[in-house]
Structures are given as structure tokens and as C-alpha cells.
Amino acid sequence: MPKKNILVLGDGAWGTTLALNLFRNGHRVGLWSVFPDYLKYLARRRVNTKFLPGVKLPAGIKIQVDIAQVMRQVNLIVMAVPTQYAAAVLKKVKPFYSSSIPVVSVSKGIEYKTLRRPSEIIKKILGARKICVLSGPSHAEEVARGLPATVVVASRDHQTARLVQRVFMNERFRIYTHSDVVGVELGGALKNVIAIAAGIAEGLKLGDNARSALLTRGLAEMARLGVKLGARPSTFFGVSGVGDLITTCVSPHGRNRYVGLRIGQGATLKQVMKKMHQVAEGVWTTRSVRTLGRRHKVSLPITSEVYQVLFKNKNSRRAVRDLMTRQPKAENEN
């Protein structure tokens, strides 16, 4: 297929990794963010020491500060910006954007103020006609080093999904197409909340039985809200649902799991966030998901307890006790 001129928005670990993956596939790749000083540092050092240390960026990946210059020949955009900052970044891109350029969102979260998913933010700000969502179990630390991973690309336009599949896929990065944009996108967002709960359980040393229960009931919680918001139930039992959930909850690379782990060990959210150099999307997504659950009258007991622990200073052990002593129910209720 013809090589693409691709712009990756976002200089974090995942954006950097995808830029590297696309460059390895033979495409012309540019990397841009709203932090010009750090971009100049990346251009000089060719290593993203803050977010992806130890991984060399080839000289062929263009790192440029001037967005107007970057956008001149772009025919595919990858948005790898944390969800809470996506709108602000996209507004800087908008003056130079044509609505015919496909946009691939790899962000995993729900905007707190508007409750929009990343694809909805892209549609609102850019008016893009072709939008894809790429999601699944894919820690940057592994993908950047060539370890195999499998993800999903979802779009309402099958041709666009197939295009993105061909652009991104290689022998170490397998991609399936999907049509359930809502389900794939929610899977990537909601699993981060459950990962915080799993981290808390690990910090409290509750054992493997408790973690398995959290993953299982967390998946049911994800599907319950997802279906209410228009997703297909089966999506949550695929790569972008249970697959991503497992990786995020058990991997030492998981930022959301780490937040929960430290809180379970006795730290406060403020203390944890102060020492982190990367965004843990699940913290703010917890607030968004709680609001969505209350708005749509969906029972989300794990999310509710995570919210209380993160934002209301509830004791973690008390939260576990309250989860375990809720009204008895049938497993398949609701």
C-alpha cells in the first residue's frame, strides 16, 4: 500500500511507541505535542527519557515544533493525548486540519466535564468524517521493544478501519477490525477504574481469590454500563474488553494498578499523583463513570467504592468490607 504521511499527537509513551511502530512499517512519521521545549529535547536526544526511557528514536521520525508546518502534507492523524487534555490540543490543530483526514484515537478515558469519549471529542472539535478507535492490551514498554501484542481498531466506516489496520499492522502488532466504536472505546476507559481497584486489593494483600473476583465482577460492571450506553455485550468479552482488563490489572507496567497499589499500601491519592510523571487516566475516569452510572441508573458498586476511596478519603479496608457485605444477589442479575 502507498506510504502515509502520519502525524502523532502526543509525546507520551504510547504516542512515541506508535510513531516508532509506524516508522518501522515504512511510513513517514512526525511527532508533535504542545510542549515545544520537550520536543526540542527529543529532537536532540532521540530518547523519550521522561516517558519511554531506553528506546532510541530513529532520525527519520520528524520531531517538529511548528504545527502549521507539520500539517502541510499529513494524510493520517493519531491522537495519543490524555483524554482530559484532548480538546485543548485538538483546538490548536483545528486551524490546519481538513475534515477528510482520518483520525485514529488511542486515548483511553472519558472527559470529566462533558462525559465525552475521545472519538466524540474529535468529532466535536475537528468535525472529522473518518474516525477510528485503536484499543487493546498493549503496554508501550513492551510494544516499543518489539514484543508481540494484539489490539482492535473500531470504526463505523469499515473501509477506514481496514485502512488503519493495514497501516499499523506488522508481524509483532496484530490488529483486528471492529464496528462497535462505543464498546471498544468504553472497554479501554472502564478497565482503568477496575485496575485501580485491583491495585488496592494487591496493596492490601487480599490474595488471588479477591483479584479474580474483582476482575470478574468488574467485567460485568463494565458490560452493564456499556450496554446501557449503546455498546454490544460481546465486545467486552473480546480483546478490547477482557483482554485489556487482564493486562491492566496484573502488569507491573499498569499506571492505574500502581495508583491503587500505593493507596492500598497507605498512601493518599495526592501523594501518589505528586510522584507520578505520567497520567493515570483511571483516576479521572472514575469520576466520569460514577456520574454516568448515576445518570443512567446503572449499578456500579466497584466504581462507587473506588470513587469513595480516591475522592472521599474512605478507608480501603472498609470499602472492601462494604463490597463484600452488600445485599445478596444472583450472579446473572441485571
C-alpha positions as CSV (number, residue, x, y, z in Angstrom):
1,M,0.0,0.0,0.0
2,P,1.1,3.6,-0.5
3,K,3.1,5.0,2.4
4,K,1.3,7.6,4.5
5,N,2.4,10.9,6.0
6,I,1.3,10.4,9.6
7,L,1.2,12.9,12.5
8,V,1.2,11.5,16.0
9,L,-0.2,14.0,18.5
10,G,1.3,13.4,22.0
11,D,4.8,12.8,23.2
12,G,3.9,10.3,25.9
13,A,4.9,6.6,26.0
14,W,2.1,5.3,23.8
15,G,2.4,8.1,21.2
16,T,6.1,7.6,21.0
17,T,5.7,3.9,20.6
18,L,3.2,4.2,17.9
19,A,5.3,6.7,16.0
20,L,8.1,4.1,16.2
21,N,5.8,1.3,15.0
22,L,4.5,3.3,12.1
23,F,8.1,4.3,11.1
24,R,9.1,0.6,11.2
25,N,6.2,-0.1,8.8
26,G,7.8,2.3,6.3
27,H,5.6,5.4,6.7
28,R,6.7,9.0,7.0
29,V,6.0,9.9,10.6
30,G,6.0,13.2,12.6
31,L,5.7,13.6,16.4
32,W,4.2,16.7,17.9
33,S,2.9,17.9,21.2
34,V,2.0,21.2,22.9
35,F,5.4,21.2,24.8
36,P,7.9,22.8,22.4
37,D,10.8,22.7,24.9
38,Y,10.4,19.0,25.4
39,L,10.1,18.4,21.7
40,K,13.4,20.2,21.1
41,Y,14.9,18.0,23.8
42,L,13.5,14.9,22.0
43,A,14.8,16.1,18.6
44,R,18.3,16.5,20.2
45,R,18.5,13.4,22.4
46,R,16.3,11.0,20.3
47,V,15.2,9.2,23.5
48,N,12.0,10.0,25.4
49,T,13.7,9.8,28.8
50,K,10.6,11.1,30.7
51,F,8.0,8.6,29.3
52,L,9.9,5.8,27.4
53,P,13.5,5.6,28.6
54,G,15.9,3.3,26.9
55,V,14.2,3.3,23.5
56,K,16.0,5.1,20.6
57,L,14.0,7.1,18.2
58,P,15.3,6.9,14.6
59,A,16.4,10.1,12.9
60,G,13.7,9.5,10.3
61,I,10.9,10.3,12.8
62,K,10.4,14.0,12.4
63,I,10.0,15.9,15.7
64,Q,8.8,19.5,14.9
65,V,7.5,22.4,16.9
66,D,5.6,24.3,14.3
67,I,2.1,22.6,13.9
68,A,1.4,24.6,10.7
69,Q,4.5,23.2,9.0
70,V,3.8,19.7,10.3
71,M,0.2,19.6,9.0
72,R,1.1,20.6,5.4
73,Q,1.3,17.1,4.0
74,V,-0.4,14.9,6.7
75,N,-3.0,12.4,5.5
76,L,-3.5,10.5,8.8
77,I,-3.5,11.7,12.4
78,V,-3.0,9.6,15.5
79,M,-4.4,11.2,18.7
80,A,-2.4,9.9,21.7
81,V,-3.2,12.7,24.1
82,P,-4.7,12.0,27.6
83,T,-8.4,12.4,27.3
84,Q,-8.7,15.3,29.8
85,Y,-6.4,17.4,27.6
86,A,-7.5,16.2,24.2
87,A,-9.9,19.1,23.5
88,A,-7.3,21.7,24.2
89,V,-4.7,20.1,22.0
90,L,-7.2,19.5,19.1
91,K,-8.2,23.2,19.1
92,K,-4.5,24.0,18.3
93,V,-4.6,21.6,15.4
94,K,-8.0,22.6,14.0
95,P,-6.9,25.7,12.0
96,F,-4.7,23.5,9.9
97,Y,-7.0,20.4,9.7
98,S,-9.1,19.1,6.8
99,S,-12.1,17.1,7.7
100,S,-11.2,14.5,5.1
101,I,-8.1,13.4,7.0
102,P,-8.8,10.2,9.1
103,V,-8.1,10.4,12.8
104,V,-7.2,7.4,14.9
105,S,-7.8,7.8,18.7
106,V,-5.6,5.8,21.0
107,S,-6.7,7.6,24.2
108,K,-8.4,5.7,26.9
109,G,-10.7,7.7,29.1
110,I,-13.9,9.8,29.4
111,E,-13.7,13.6,29.6
112,Y,-14.9,14.6,33.1
113,K,-16.6,17.9,32.3
114,T,-18.6,16.7,29.2
115,L,-18.6,12.9,29.7
116,R,-17.5,12.6,26.1
117,R,-15.4,9.7,24.8
118,P,-12.3,10.6,22.9
119,S,-13.9,9.9,19.5
120,E,-16.7,12.3,20.4
121,I,-14.2,15.0,21.4
122,I,-12.5,14.5,18.0
123,K,-15.9,14.8,16.2
124,K,-16.8,17.9,18.2
125,I,-13.6,19.8,17.8
126,L,-12.3,18.8,14.3
127,G,-15.5,17.7,12.6
128,A,-13.6,14.7,11.3
129,R,-15.6,12.4,8.9
130,K,-13.4,9.4,9.4
131,I,-12.6,8.4,13.0
132,C,-11.2,5.2,14.3
133,V,-10.5,3.9,17.8
134,L,-7.5,1.7,18.5
135,S,-7.5,-0.1,21.8
136,G,-6.5,-3.3,23.5
137,P,-3.8,-4.8,25.8
138,S,-0.7,-3.0,24.6
139,H,1.7,-1.5,27.1
140,A,4.1,0.8,25.4
141,E,7.1,-0.6,27.3
142,E,6.6,-3.9,25.6
143,V,5.4,-2.8,22.1
144,A,8.3,-0.4,21.7
145,R,10.7,-3.2,22.3
146,G,9.1,-5.4,19.7
147,L,7.2,-7.8,22.0
148,P,4.0,-9.1,20.3
149,A,0.6,-7.5,21.0
150,T,-2.9,-7.7,19.6
151,V,-5.4,-4.8,19.5
152,V,-8.6,-3.8,17.9
153,V,-9.4,-0.9,15.5
154,A,-13.0,0.1,15.5
155,S,-14.9,2.5,13.2
156,R,-18.4,2.9,11.8
157,D,-16.8,3.1,8.4
158,H,-15.4,-0.4,7.6
159,Q,-13.1,0.9,4.8
160,T,-11.4,3.3,7.2
161,A,-10.9,0.6,9.8
162,R,-9.4,-1.6,7.1
163,L,-7.1,1.2,6.0
164,V,-5.9,1.8,9.6
165,Q,-5.4,-2.0,10.1
166,R,-3.1,-2.1,7.1
167,V,-1.2,1.0,8.1
168,F,-0.5,-0.2,11.7
169,M,-0.2,-4.0,11.4
170,N,3.0,-6.0,11.3
171,E,4.4,-9.3,12.4
172,R,4.6,-8.1,16.0
173,F,1.5,-5.9,16.2
174,R,-1.7,-7.7,15.1
175,I,-4.9,-5.8,14.6
176,Y,-8.5,-6.9,14.3
177,T,-11.2,-4.7,12.9
178,H,-14.4,-4.0,14.7
179,S,-17.6,-2.0,14.2
180,D,-18.6,-1.3,17.8
181,V,-16.9,2.0,18.5
182,V,-18.8,2.6,21.7
183,G,-17.9,-0.8,23.2
184,V,-14.2,-0.7,22.2
185,E,-13.8,2.8,23.5
186,L,-15.6,2.2,26.8
187,G,-13.6,-1.0,27.3
188,G,-10.4,1.0,27.2
189,A,-11.8,3.6,29.6
190,L,-13.7,1.5,32.2
191,K,-11.0,-1.2,32.7
192,N,-8.8,1.5,34.2
193,V,-11.2,2.0,37.1
194,I,-11.2,-1.7,37.8
195,A,-7.4,-1.7,37.6
196,I,-7.3,0.8,40.4
197,A,-9.5,-1.5,42.5
198,A,-7.2,-4.4,41.7
199,G,-4.2,-2.4,42.7
200,I,-5.9,-1.5,46.0
201,A,-6.6,-5.2,46.7
202,E,-3.0,-6.0,45.9
203,G,-1.8,-3.3,48.2
204,L,-4.0,-4.7,51.0
205,K,-2.6,-8.2,50.3
206,L,-6.0,-9.7,49.8
207,G,-4.8,-12.5,47.6
208,D,-5.5,-14.1,44.3
209,N,-9.1,-15.0,45.0
210,A,-10.0,-11.4,45.7
211,R,-8.2,-10.2,42.5
212,S,-10.1,-12.8,40.4
213,A,-13.4,-11.7,41.9
214,L,-12.6,-8.1,41.1
215,L,-11.7,-8.8,37.5
216,T,-14.8,-11.0,37.0
217,R,-17.3,-8.7,38.7
218,G,-15.5,-5.7,37.2
219,L,-16.0,-7.0,33.7
220,A,-19.7,-7.5,34.5
221,E,-19.8,-3.9,35.7
222,M,-18.1,-2.7,32.5
223,A,-20.5,-4.5,30.3
224,R,-23.6,-3.4,32.3
225,L,-22.8,0.3,31.8
226,G,-21.5,-0.2,28.2
227,V,-24.7,-1.9,27.0
228,K,-26.7,1.0,28.6
229,L,-24.7,3.4,26.6
230,G,-25.2,1.6,23.3
231,A,-22.4,-0.9,23.2
232,R,-22.7,-4.6,22.3
233,P,-22.3,-7.1,25.2
234,S,-19.9,-9.3,23.2
235,T,-17.4,-6.5,22.7
236,F,-16.5,-6.7,26.4
237,F,-15.5,-10.3,26.1
238,G,-13.0,-9.6,23.4
239,V,-9.5,-8.2,23.0
240,S,-10.5,-4.6,23.9
241,G,-12.6,-5.7,26.9
242,V,-11.5,-8.6,29.0
243,G,-8.1,-8.7,27.2
244,D,-7.2,-5.2,28.1
245,L,-8.7,-5.6,31.6
246,I,-6.4,-8.5,32.4
247,T,-3.3,-6.8,31.3
248,T,-4.0,-3.6,33.0
249,C,-4.9,-5.3,36.3
250,V,-1.9,-7.6,36.5
251,S,1.0,-5.9,34.7
252,P,3.7,-4.0,36.6
253,H,3.6,-1.5,33.8
254,G,0.0,-0.5,34.6
255,R,-0.2,3.1,35.9
256,N,-3.7,2.7,37.2
257,R,-2.9,-0.5,39.0
258,Y,0.1,1.3,40.5
259,V,-2.1,4.1,41.8
260,G,-4.4,1.5,43.5
261,L,-1.4,-0.4,44.9
262,R,0.1,2.6,46.6
263,I,-3.3,3.6,48.0
264,G,-3.8,0.1,49.3
265,Q,-0.4,0.4,51.0
266,G,-1.5,3.5,52.8
267,A,-0.6,6.5,50.6
268,T,-3.1,9.2,49.7
269,L,-4.2,10.0,46.1
270,K,-2.4,13.4,46.4
271,Q,0.8,11.7,47.5
272,V,0.7,9.1,44.6
273,M,-0.1,11.7,41.9
274,K,2.7,14.0,43.0
275,K,5.3,11.4,42.4
276,M,4.0,10.1,39.0
277,H,5.3,11.5,35.8
278,Q,2.6,10.1,33.6
279,V,-1.2,10.4,33.6
280,A,-3.3,7.6,35.2
281,E,-6.5,8.0,33.1
282,G,-8.5,5.9,35.6
283,V,-8.4,8.5,38.3
284,W,-10.5,11.0,36.4
285,T,-12.4,8.3,34.5
286,T,-13.7,7.1,37.9
287,R,-15.4,10.4,38.4
288,S,-16.9,10.3,34.9
289,V,-18.1,6.7,35.2
290,R,-19.7,7.3,38.6
291,T,-21.6,10.2,37.1
292,L,-22.7,8.1,34.1
293,G,-23.8,5.3,36.3
294,R,-26.0,7.6,38.5
295,R,-27.4,9.4,35.4
296,H,-28.4,6.1,33.7
297,K,-29.3,4.3,36.9
298,V,-26.8,1.5,36.4
299,S,-25.4,-0.3,39.5
300,L,-21.6,0.1,39.6
301,P,-20.6,-1.0,43.1
302,I,-16.8,-1.3,42.4
303,T,-16.6,2.1,40.7
304,S,-18.6,3.6,43.6
305,E,-16.2,2.3,46.2
306,V,-13.1,3.3,44.2
307,Y,-14.6,6.8,43.9
308,Q,-15.1,7.0,47.7
309,V,-11.5,5.8,48.3
310,L,-10.0,8.2,45.8
311,F,-12.0,11.4,46.4
312,K,-13.7,11.0,49.8
313,N,-10.8,9.5,51.8
314,K,-12.7,6.3,52.6
315,N,-10.6,3.6,54.2
316,S,-9.7,0.9,51.7
317,R,-10.4,-2.0,54.0
318,R,-13.8,-0.5,54.8
319,A,-14.5,-0.2,51.1
320,V,-13.7,-3.9,50.7
321,R,-16.0,-4.9,53.6
322,D,-18.8,-2.8,52.2
323,L,-18.4,-4.5,48.8
324,M,-18.5,-8.0,50.4
325,T,-21.5,-7.3,52.6
326,R,-23.9,-5.9,50.0
327,Q,-27.3,-7.3,49.6
328,P,-27.0,-10.9,48.3
329,K,-27.9,-11.3,44.6
330,A,-27.9,-13.9,41.8
331,E,-24.7,-13.8,39.7
332,N,-26.6,-13.1,36.4
333,E,-28.9,-10.5,37.9
334,N,-29.3,-7.4,35.6
